[in-house]
Amino acid sequence: MRHLRFLRSLCVLVPSLLVACGHDDVRPHDADGGGNDDGGNVGDTQSRPALRPALGLDLTNVGSFAFVSQSAQRSAINIRKALDGGVDDGGTSGGDGGLYALTLTGETLSVTLVEETNPQARVPLLEPSIDEIHATPTWVLFRTAGYTVNRAASDGGVASIPCNTIAARRSDGALFCTEFVGRPTTHGIDFSLQSNAAGDVVYLEGGNPADGTSRVHRLSLGGADGPIAIGLTPPIAEPRWFISNSDGDLLHICVPSPLEPSTRALTIFPGDGSTPIQFGTTLAGLAVRGAIGDADENTFYVLVGGDNGVGFMGTIRVLTKQGAGFVETEVTPNLPMVTSFGMPLRLADGIYLFSPIDHALARVFVGGVLVADPVPVPITGVDSILRVNSTLGGVVFLANTPSGVQFIRHDGTTQENVPVPADITLTRVVFAPSGAIDFIGVRGSTLETIRGSVEPGSLTAEIATTGVLDPARIVTFTRID
């Protein structure tokens, strides 16, 4: 979870997922022959990529995917934009870049998504440039930089089709193509993809590069022709974030008017496609849903205040699903200094609030029931907290401590510290819902690039040297479990 911009204060850290809310970065792929569909006639030397039938990988053995830019000249620009929450500006132009799978057994494997269909091609086949990677329990989605592929047309020729999002089905690695144009977000809150518990109802934000508007789309996955994107919300200029519960109901939060930048309009779009439910407006705040499998797995908890420079007011709006609708209640936890606890976290045993000021956790809901007298639990031995992410097993912090940078796991009761070796400078860190942590960095003593991981339940960072994942050229890096 990337809720608070100040938590990104570590200057050497690059955000693990380059999601943002600015303009769309959709650009044509120069060498894919997208506008020429003459079917490979004599003299046609253009490269004509087609989507491969499948990844050819056992996705159960893949921990992460990374896309590496092939242009070393853009390294400084790429890092600067990543730190600012943006994405790389260029496509691929040769070199050792491309898409890589990082396996759970320590391998780094090059991955190809397309294949050449024109035997007379004289222009080298270029793989899609991947800007973002998202994962659900059943799919892995790759947002491309405006790529085009070819496939057989009904008249016997070849048709060129946009492939702005490539979907890989986890069960067999089968690849599908869709025209859906994903839109990154600039506000630093990672709610760019949401799904139901099964992972087959997926919500993504997509935009119009012409006017800067955006809307949330529901993706229908698994059809014979691949994913189909259905526009769900009206196009608006300032969407903020959205979150899905276990059933696939979507809570959508947006800025209703540029004249009210600290106001948010709340709408629930039922997963069954029935009429949206309006819940008025609230001060800018953050939200979380109950844990999958718990009694409140379909409940939304919305903090009043706590985002966009607006302080948490101490009140939580609870939207509880009852039948086909939702019932709203407002509560104020009986918590000392409650307004300092401005960040909601979903842990396995309830809903917690985190205080970035006092470095403390407090459980405020269990199974949807308000805890009468929450007790703050301090995160001990930290100088500052740099990143926060909730997982199935608890919350994971990346923190500066007197002993150096450490990962800290906390389940609301017990704290466990995992040191990062002192001579390693972290450049990318990604957290998975499973509790796994993947990172990329540089070893100071040798200047070697390293990749590392801390698996769920482990208190040791496993580190290996890699010559492929140049930190300065990584466009996106995502743990998929």
N, C-alpha and C positions, 0 to 999 in steps of 0.2 A: 504494500500500500504506500502510495506516495502522496500523502495528503497535504503536508505543510512544506511550503517552498523553503523555509529557513532550515529544514532538515537536510537540504542539499548543499550545505555550506562547505563541505570538504572540497577544497579546490582541486584535488587530484582525482576526485570521483567523477565519472561520467555516468549519467542516469542510465539504468540498465535497459530501459525501453523508451525509445525516442518518440513518445507520443506527445502530441501537442494540439492546440486549438487555434491555429493560424490559417493561412491560405493553403489550398490543396497543392501538392507538389506532383502534378501529373505531367509527365513529359514524354514525348515519343521516343521510341528506341530506334536509333539511327540506322541500324543494320538489319532490321528484322523483315524488311520487305513488306511492311504491313499494308501499304496501299496498292500493291500489285498482285492481282490474283489470276494471272494468266496460266497457272497450273504447271509451270515448269516447262514451257515450250523451248524449242531449240534456240540456243543463244541466250537463254535466261540464266544468268550467273548469280542472281541474288540469293542470299541465304533465306531459307524458308523454314523457320522453326515450327515444330508442332509440339504440343504438350506430351510428355512421356505418359504412357499408360499408368505407371506407378513409380513411387520413389525408389523402390528396390532396396529398402531398408527395413529392418525390424525395429519399429518405433518403440517397442517395449524396452529396447536396450539403448534408446537415445535419451540423454538427459537434457541437452540444450542444442539450440541452433544459433549460429552466428553468421552474419553476412559481412564480408570484408570488401571494402572498396578496392578496385584495382589501380587507382591512381594515387601514388605516393605523394604527388605534388599538392594534393588537397588535404594532406594530413592535418596541418595546423588549423585550417578552416573547419574541418570536420569536427575536431575536438572542441573548438570554440563554440560551434553551433550546438553540439551535443550538450555542453555545459549550460547553454542558454535555453535548452529545451527544444531545439529545432532538429532538422535532419540535413543530411549531406546534399549538396547541390548537384553533383555530377553523376553520370552513368559510369559504366565500366569501359575500360579502354585497353585491356591487356595486362598481363602480370599474373600474380599468384592469388588474386582475390577470388571472390565468389561465395557460394553458400557452403557452410560446413556443419556437419553433425558431430557433436561431442558426445561420445557414448559413455555409458555408465562403467565401462571397463577401461576407460582411459584413452580410447582412440579418438583421433580427429580425422573425420572422413569427408572428402570432397563430395558434394551432392549436385547432381544435374537434374534440372526440371524439364528441359526441352531436348529435342533431337532434330537433326537435319533431315528434311524430306526432299530436297532438291539435289539429285546426284551431280548436277552440273555447277553447283554453287562454287564461286570463287572468292566470295566474301566470307570471312570466318564467322562461324556461328557464335553469337554472344548470348550468354545466359541472362535472364531477367535480373535487373538490379532490384534488390529487396530492401524496402524502407522500414518495414515493421513485420514482426512475427507475433502471432497470438495463438493461444492454445485453449481448447475446451476438452472435456473428458473424451470426446469422440472425434475431434477434428484439430488439425493444425492449419492455420491460415497465414499465407504469405502475401503481404501487400506489395505489389510491384510498382515500378516507376513508369507506368503507362505502357506496358509491354503488349505486343500483338503476336498472336500465333495463327497458324494455318490449319485447316481441317477440311476434309472432303465435303463438297457441297452437293445438294440434291440433284443438280444437273450434271454431275460427273466431274465437275471442275474442282478448283480449290478456292475456298473462301478464307479471307483474313478476318479474324475476330479479335476484339479487345480482350485482354486477359489481365485486368487490373488487380484481381485477387485470385490467387491460386489456393485451392483447398486440398489438403491431403487427409484422406480418411485413415484414422489410426488403425482400424482393424486389418487392413490389407495394403495400406500405402497408396491406394488409388488416387489419381490426381484429377481435379476438376477445375474448370476455368469459369470466371464470371466477370461481367463488365462492371460490377460494383466498384466504385472509387472510394476507398477509405479516406477519411479526413483526420489528420492528426490534430491534437488539441494543445493549446499553449499554456493552459493554466496550471500545469504541473500535477494534476490529479489523475491517476491512472484508472479511469473508468471508460477507456476507449472500446473495450469489448466486455460484454456480459453474456451469461448463458444460464439456462436452467440447470437443475442438478444432473440431468442426463447428458447435457451438452449438445442436444439436437435442436434446441431453440436458441438461436444466437442473435444478439443485438450488436450492431456496429454503427459508428457515426460516419456519415458520408456527407460530402459537401459539393458546392457549386463553385468552381474556381473563378467564375465570371463575376459573381456578386458577393462572394465571401460568406454566403449563408450555409447553414448546415442543418441536417436532420438525422434522426435516428432511424435505422433500417432494421427490419427483422429479416434474417437470412433463412430461407428454406433450404435445408441441406439434404443431400442424398438422392435427389432426383436423377433421372436418366441423363439429363443435360447439365448436371452439376448444380451448384447453389444458385438460388434466385433471390435477389434482394427486393424487398417490398418496403417502400417508404412508409414510415409509421407516424412520425410527428410532422407538423407543418414546418416548412423551411424557416429558420430564424437566424438572426445574425450573431447572437451570443448564447449558444448552448453552454451549460456548465458541466453537468455530469449526469449519469444515469446508472441504475443498479437493478439487477434482476434477483427475484427470490427463487426458491427451489422449484415452484410450479411454473416459472417463466413469466410471471407478472413483472412489468417494468415500471419502476418509479423514475420519472423523468423530471429533472430540475433545470430550469432555464431562467435567464434574465428577461422579464416581461417587457422592459423598456430601458433604453440607454439612459433615460432620465432618472432611473432608479437602479444604479449599479450594485447596490447592496441588498436588493430585494430578489427573492427567488419564487417562481411559480411552481407548484407541485402538481403533477399529474400522474396517475397510475393507468397504464395501458394493460388491461387483463391479457393473460397469455392465451385465452381462448378467442381473442379477437373481438370481444364484445365492446360496448361503448366505454370510452375512457372516463375515468373518475377524477374530478377536479377537487383539490384540497386547498385552494386559495394560495396565499403567499406566505413567506416567512423571511426572516433575516438570513443573510448568507450563512450557511452552516454545512456540516458534513453529515453523511448518513451511512448506515450499515444495516445489513439484514441478519436474521438469526442463522445459526449454523445448520447445515444440511443434516437432517435426521433428528434435530431437536424439535420440541413442541412449538417453537417459534420460528421454524425455518422459513415461513412465508410472511413474517412480520418485518416491517421496516421501522427503523429508529432514526429520527431526524433531529439533529441538534439545532436549536435556535441560536444562531450566531456561532462564531468560531472559525470563519473563513473570510477571505477577501478583506482583511484588516478589521473585521467586526469581531469583537470579543464574544465568547460564549456567555449566554445569558443565564445558564443554569437549568434551562427548561429543555425537555426532550419530548418531541411529538411522536407518539407511538401509533403506527397504522397497522392494525391487526386484521388479518383476513378472516372473514366469517361468511361462509357460503360463497356466493359469487361476488360479494362486495368486501369493503374494508370499513372498520370502525376506528375512529380516532380518539385518543385520550392524550392529555398532557400531564407530565409528571416532572417533579424537581427532586432529584436524589438528595437524601439527607447526608451530604458529604461536606466535610470541612473544606473551605476554599473551593467550592464546587466550580466556580467560574474559571479556575485555572486548568480544569480538566476538559480541554476543548477538542479532544480527538477520540472518536469512538473506534473500538476494536472488537472484532468477532473472534472469540476463542472457543475452544471445545466445550467449556463448561459455563458459557454465558457471554453476556455483553459487558465489556469493560470500557472505562474511560481512562485515557492517559493524560497526565499532566506533563507537558514539555518544560514547564517551569520548575516543578518540584521533582521531576524524574520519578513519578509514582504511578502505579496502576490501581484501579478500584473497580471491583465487579459490582455492577448496578442492576443487572437483570439476570435471572436464571429461568430458562424455559418461558420467557415472556413475562415473568412476575418480578416486580420491583423489589430489590433487596432493601429491607427496612433501614439498616444502618451499615452502609458500605464501609469497609476498612481499607484505607490506602496502604499499599504495599510498595516500599521504596525500591528502586533499581539502584543497587549499591555499587560504589567504587567507580563511578563514571565522572569525567570532567564535562563532557558534552555528548549529546546524542545526535548522530548524523543522519540516520535512516531508521524508519520504523516499518515493519511489515507483519501483519497477522497471518498465522498459518493454522493448519489443522491441530497442531500440537501446542500452540501458544504463540506468543509474539516474539519476533526476532529484531534485535536492535543492532545497528552498527554504531559503535561508540568509541570516542577517545577516552582512554583511561590512563592513570599514572604509569601503567606498564606498556602503553602503546595502543594501537588500534585493535579492537576485539569485536567479535560477534557475540552477542548476549542473547541467550534464549530464556524465556520466562513463561511459565504456564499459569501465572497468577499467584503461585505459592513459592515455587522453587526457581532459583536463578542459576544458570549454567553459563560459564564463560569459555569461549573458544578463541585463543590468541591467533592473530595474524603474524607470521614470522616477521621479525623486526626489519629485515633487509628487503622486504617486498612492499612496493608502492602499488596500491590498488588503483586500477583505471576503470574497471567495470565490475559491478556487483549486481546479481539478480537473485531474487528470492522466489521460491515456489510455494504454492499452497501446502505441499506435502511437508514443508519444513526444510527442504534441501536448499543449500546456498551454493551458487556457482560464482566464480570470480576470475578475472583476468588482470594481470599486473606485470610489473617489471622487477626483476631481482637486481638490487642495487650493486651488489658485488661483481656481477658478471654482465649486467645489462641484458640478460636473457629475458624473453617473454615467457611468462608462466601462465598456466591455467590451473585452477584449483577448485575444490569442492568440499563441502561439509555435508555429508549425507544425514538424513533424519535420524536422530538418536545418537549421532556421533559427536564427540567433543574434540575431534582432531581434523585439521584442515589437510586434506590430501593434495599434494602439489606435484605437477609434472611440467617439464619444459616443452614449449611448443614453438616452432619456427614459423608457423602459418598465421596465427592470430595476432597480427601487428596491432597493438592497442590504438595506435594513431589512425588506423584505417577501418576500424570496426564501425559499421553503420548501425547495426542493431544486434542485440544479444539477448536471448530469451530462454529461460528454463521452461520446459513444456509439461512437467508432471505436476 
